[in-house]
Amino acid sequence: MSFFVKLNSSSQTAVDQAHVLVGETKRLKRDDKTSELPMVELPEMSQLTSNIPAPLDRIIAQAGRVAIVCDLLEAIADSLPAPAAGACAEAARLCALEIPRHFDEVQNALIPVLREHVRQKSQWDLLLDQLERNIAEDNVRLEELIEVLWTFNDTKTRRLNSEALGYVLRGYFEGMRRQLSWEEAILTPISLRVLREADLKTIASSMAKRAAGHKGLGLKELSGAKRSIH
């Protein structure tokens, strides 16, 4: 099931608007040092999915927001060696907030409940194990990505050249897209197939309890990356 297969017309408009903002990194002239990338306003959860049972709709919608962040990273990579002013800082902000939020919901709310259903099916156990390993690896790479984005954003303390940044960006967003595709092809169908109303309530309760932590999730790493370049 595609993350966006349930989009209605108004939802698609919201996604289109987000992609227009992403496209600013390509449109702005490279020699215009005064141009700045506007703050990217990602679509609300409710604008990305419909007719999918809660709270799976939120998890799938958050994956859609992460996919848009990947588009922003690709746009920056394409605009090198001179991305729009502030583009790297904005990308760092979104990476620090949106990606950990999705990983947290999948790993700490969804997977524990799924394991109750697939425990006797070793192939599913192995798939969930692999997903959790992927998340752990991506979290480490995410911290590195945020740091290099902040470093490149400040020309006075820049330690990477544009070629190196492009390599890091492409490596990350290509890997993240593979991860999202993996979730789409395996995790979402399993969830829709085996989860019952009681399971969904358990997941929703877990997500609600973690919601307060989501607000600042990733900001500690982001602040650390900022301090490291000053």
Secondary structure, 3 states (H helix, E strand, C coil): CCCCCCCCHHHHHHHHHHHHHHCHHHHCCCCCCCCECCCCCCCCHHHCCCCCCCCHHHHHHHHHHHHHHHHHHHHHHHHCCCCCECHHHHHHHHHHHHHHHHHHHHHHHHHHHHHHHHCCCHHHHHHHHHHHHHHHHHHHHHHHHHHHHHHHHCCCCCCCCHHHHHHHHHHHHHHHHHHHHHHHHHHHHHHHHHCCHHHHHHHHHHHHHHHHHHHHCCHHHHHHHHHHCC
